């Protein structure tokens, strides 16, 4: 699944929860010292269909 940091917008393609945790424990490059990456899911456009 693809993720991106809400602060620096770097994208990752992560497969496991351990990989997600490793990235989220890493300091973000564009924030104050001590602030870690905050990952959000990157949804491809047109792939989410609302149920009718």
Biotite code that builds the C-alpha atoms (Angstrom):
import biotite.structure as struc

atoms = struc.array([
    struc.Atom([0.000, 0.000, 0.000], chain_id="A", res_id=1, res_name="UNK", atom_name="CA", element="C"),
    struc.Atom([1.255, 3.515, -0.738], chain_id="A", res_id=2, res_name="UNK", atom_name="CA", element="C"),
    struc.Atom([1.705, 6.024, 2.065], chain_id="A", res_id=3, res_name="UNK", atom_name="CA", element="C"),
    struc.Atom([2.869, 9.634, 2.221], chain_id="A", res_id=4, res_name="UNK", atom_name="CA", element="C"),
    struc.Atom([4.060, 11.898, 5.028], chain_id="A", res_id=5, res_name="UNK", atom_name="CA", element="C"),
    struc.Atom([1.630, 14.732, 5.751], chain_id="A", res_id=6, res_name="UNK", atom_name="CA", element="C"),
    struc.Atom([4.579, 17.050, 6.487], chain_id="A", res_id=7, res_name="UNK", atom_name="CA", element="C"),
    struc.Atom([7.124, 16.415, 3.706], chain_id="A", res_id=8, res_name="UNK", atom_name="CA", element="C"),
    struc.Atom([4.974, 14.518, 1.126], chain_id="A", res_id=9, res_name="UNK", atom_name="CA", element="C"),
    struc.Atom([7.589, 11.790, 0.597], chain_id="A", res_id=10, res_name="UNK", atom_name="CA", element="C"),
    struc.Atom([5.895, 8.599, -0.632], chain_id="A", res_id=11, res_name="UNK", atom_name="CA", element="C"),
    struc.Atom([6.610, 5.024, 0.447], chain_id="A", res_id=12, res_name="UNK", atom_name="CA", element="C"),
    struc.Atom([5.298, 1.689, -0.824], chain_id="A", res_id=13, res_name="UNK", atom_name="CA", element="C"),
    struc.Atom([5.100, -0.312, 2.409], chain_id="A", res_id=14, res_name="UNK", atom_name="CA", element="C"),
    struc.Atom([3.970, -3.919, 2.731], chain_id="A", res_id=15, res_name="UNK", atom_name="CA", element="C"),
    struc.Atom([4.118, -4.677, 6.483], chain_id="A", res_id=16, res_name="UNK", atom_name="CA", element="C"),
    struc.Atom([3.145, -3.024, 9.751], chain_id="A", res_id=17, res_name="UNK", atom_name="CA", element="C"),
    struc.Atom([6.790, -3.243, 10.857], chain_id="A", res_id=18, res_name="UNK", atom_name="CA", element="C"),
    struc.Atom([7.870, -1.201, 7.817], chain_id="A", res_id=19, res_name="UNK", atom_name="CA", element="C"),
    struc.Atom([5.197, 1.409, 8.592], chain_id="A", res_id=20, res_name="UNK", atom_name="CA", element="C"),
    struc.Atom([6.372, 1.615, 12.194], chain_id="A", res_id=21, res_name="UNK", atom_name="CA", element="C"),
    struc.Atom([10.017, 2.025, 11.113], chain_id="A", res_id=22, res_name="UNK", atom_name="CA", element="C"),
    struc.Atom([9.143, 4.988, 8.879], chain_id="A", res_id=23, res_name="UNK", atom_name="CA", element="C"),
    struc.Atom([6.930, 6.622, 11.513], chain_id="A", res_id=24, res_name="UNK", atom_name="CA", element="C"),
    struc.Atom([9.765, 6.420, 14.055], chain_id="A", res_id=25, res_name="UNK", atom_name="CA", element="C"),
    struc.Atom([12.114, 8.309, 11.687], chain_id="A", res_id=26, res_name="UNK", atom_name="CA", element="C"),
    struc.Atom([12.469, 12.075, 12.062], chain_id="A", res_id=27, res_name="UNK", atom_name="CA", element="C"),
    struc.Atom([10.783, 14.057, 9.293], chain_id="A", res_id=28, res_name="UNK", atom_name="CA", element="C"),
    struc.Atom([13.115, 16.244, 7.254], chain_id="A", res_id=29, res_name="UNK", atom_name="CA", element="C"),
    struc.Atom([11.002, 19.418, 7.048], chain_id="A", res_id=30, res_name="UNK", atom_name="CA", element="C"),
    struc.Atom([9.723, 19.682, 10.636], chain_id="A", res_id=31, res_name="UNK", atom_name="CA", element="C"),
    struc.Atom([11.220, 20.706, 13.938], chain_id="A", res_id=32, res_name="UNK", atom_name="CA", element="C"),
    struc.Atom([13.815, 18.423, 15.476], chain_id="A", res_id=33, res_name="UNK", atom_name="CA", element="C"),
    struc.Atom([12.176, 15.454, 17.158], chain_id="A", res_id=34, res_name="UNK", atom_name="CA", element="C"),
    struc.Atom([9.025, 15.340, 14.995], chain_id="A", res_id=35, res_name="UNK", atom_name="CA", element="C"),
    struc.Atom([8.550, 12.024, 13.210], chain_id="A", res_id=36, res_name="UNK", atom_name="CA", element="C"),
    struc.Atom([6.942, 11.313, 9.840], chain_id="A", res_id=37, res_name="UNK", atom_name="CA", element="C"),
    struc.Atom([3.135, 11.125, 10.005], chain_id="A", res_id=38, res_name="UNK", atom_name="CA", element="C"),
    struc.Atom([1.982, 8.629, 7.383], chain_id="A", res_id=39, res_name="UNK", atom_name="CA", element="C"),
    struc.Atom([-1.342, 8.724, 5.576], chain_id="A", res_id=40, res_name="UNK", atom_name="CA", element="C"),
    struc.Atom([-2.657, 6.328, 2.939], chain_id="A", res_id=41, res_name="UNK", atom_name="CA", element="C"),
    struc.Atom([-2.394, 7.549, -0.643], chain_id="A", res_id=42, res_name="UNK", atom_name="CA", element="C"),
    struc.Atom([-5.587, 6.451, -2.421], chain_id="A", res_id=43, res_name="UNK", atom_name="CA", element="C"),
    struc.Atom([-5.471, 6.241, -6.220], chain_id="A", res_id=44, res_name="UNK", atom_name="CA", element="C"),
    struc.Atom([-8.060, 8.491, -7.848], chain_id="A", res_id=45, res_name="UNK", atom_name="CA", element="C"),
    struc.Atom([-11.208, 6.761, -9.059], chain_id="A", res_id=46, res_name="UNK", atom_name="CA", element="C"),
    struc.Atom([-10.599, 3.594, -7.074], chain_id="A", res_id=47, res_name="UNK", atom_name="CA", element="C"),
    struc.Atom([-12.874, 4.398, -4.129], chain_id="A", res_id=48, res_name="UNK", atom_name="CA", element="C"),
    struc.Atom([-16.500, 3.760, -5.032], chain_id="A", res_id=49, res_name="UNK", atom_name="CA", element="C"),
    struc.Atom([-19.297, 4.799, -2.715], chain_id="A", res_id=50, res_name="UNK", atom_name="CA", element="C"),
    struc.Atom([-21.834, 2.068, -2.145], chain_id="A", res_id=51, res_name="UNK", atom_name="CA", element="C"),
    struc.Atom([-25.265, 3.029, -3.373], chain_id="A", res_id=52, res_name="UNK", atom_name="CA", element="C"),
])
